[in-house]
Amino acid sequence: MKKTVLMAIILLTCSFFGFASSPVVGTWNCVASVDQDYPFSLIITEKDGALTAAAESPSGEAGPVENMKLEEGVLTFSIDTAAAGMIDFEATLDGETLKGTLEGWDFGGDFTGTKKK
C-alpha cells in the first residue's frame, strides 16, 4: 500500500512540474497518401516542453519539420520537402496511432502513423 501511494505521489509531482513527456514523443512509422503511398519516419522529441521533430524517408530524403504542436489530442506540423514544397499535416492522436490529412500547395491527401515500439 505504501509503495502504491508513493508511486502516485511521484507521478503527480512529475506531471505537475512538467517532467512527464508528451505522448507523441518517439519514432512514428508514417504513410502520406496522395496519388500513391509515401512512407516516412517521424522522430519526435521534447525539450523544455517544446516538441521538435525530424522526418526521414526510405530514399534517404529528409525535410525540416516545423510548427510541431499537440493541442487537445490533435498533432499539427509542416514538412518542407524538396519535391513538393511545404506540406501541412493535421492528425488526431489515438493511443499509439495518428490519423489525419495533409495539404500541399495544390494537392491534399491522407496521413496515418503508428508509434514504433
Beta strands, then each sheet from edge to edge (+ up, - down):
strand 1: 26-33
strand 2: 37-47
strand 3: 50-56
strand 4: 62-71
strand 5: 74-81
strand 6: 85-94
strand 7: 97-103
strand 8: 108-115
sheet 1: 1+ 2- 3+ 4- 5+ 6- 7+ 8- 1+
end
